[in-house]
Amino acid sequence: MRETSDLVNEMLIEAKKAWLVAIAVGFEDETKFVFSSRKQPLKELNQLVEKGGYPIGLLRFDKENSTVQGSYRPFREYENEEWVKNYLAGLLDNAGDIIALSQQKPKFSTAY
């Protein structure tokens, strides 16, 4: 797997041509997202990876007028894995919820 900074840079480059882009981070029983619209996406991704998450690919949302179209792209480490394509495609079934999550403030863990 590439460095998390490389994955975030890939997301931010993609985001220049999209309305919203997110990295899908898979866990055993859930999926978390790191959004291109966040102020500290690298910090968020690093926290998720430290908690055992695997960055799988990008979800891209393009908006035209009032219509939002979603698409996905696995990271190159997973591009030949059929299960990843099914996984990411399934996430798009929840596009409205994912977009709503992007509007919420992130919850960072605080180390004392």
N, C-alpha and C positions, 0 to 999 in steps of 0.2 A: 504494500500500500504506500502511496506517495505521502509526503508530508501534509499535514492538515492545512498549512499555509498555501500549498499548491492547489488544494481542493477549493479553498475559499477564493483564491485568485481566479480560478476557472469559473466559479459561480459569479463573481463580480464582473468578469468580462462578458459572460452571457447576459447578465442583468442590464448591460448598457443597451441591449436591443430588445428588452422585454419589460413588461409591466411589473412582474415579480418573479423571482427565482428563489428556490429553496433547495438546500441539501437535505435529502432524506437520510436519516440516521436510524438504522435498524437495531433493535434490541430483541431479546428472545420473545417478548410478549407485547411489544408496542413499537411505535415509530415516533421519533421526535424530529423536529425540523429546525434548520438554521436558515434564516431568511436574509436575502440580499439587502433588505431595507433596514436591517439592524445596525446599530452603531459599532458593535464589537462582535462581528460574526466569528472571527477566529477564536476569541475567548469562549464563545458559546460552543463552538465545535470541539475545542479542546476539552471542555468540561464534559461533554457528552461522550467523547472517546474515552476519557479517564474513567467514566462510569460503566464502560463496557460496550458502548455503541459502535456500530460499523457504518461509516459513510458509504452509501450504496450508489447514489446517483443524484441527478438534478431533476427537479420538477420546475417547469417553466409555465408561466401564465401570461398570455398576451390579451390585452383589452382593446376592443374596438367598439366605440360607442358604449352601449350597455351590455355587450356580450364579452364573456371571458372564455378563452380557449386554452385548455391545458395540454401540455405535452411532457414527455420525459426523455431522459437520456442517461443510461447507466454510466458510471465512471469506467474508464478504459479497463480497469482491473476486473470488471464484471461484465464487459460488453458481450461476451460470448456465452453468458449464463442465461439460459431460458427462464429460470425461476426469477431472476432479477427483473426481467422484462415484465413478467406477470405481476410481480410484487409492485413495481412502480406503476404499471397500468391500473392495478387495483386501487392504489392510493388516489388516483385521479377521480375515482368514483366519489371521493369525499372532498372534492375541490373547494366547495363552499366552506366547509369546516376548516380546511387548511388555510384558506385566504383569511378567514376570521381570526385564526391563530396568529397570523402575521401582524394583525392590528393590536395584539395584546403586548404589554410590556414584558420583557424577559425576566425570568426569575433566576438570579445568580445565587450560587451557594457562597456563603461567607465563611472564610477560614478565620478562626480565632486562635 
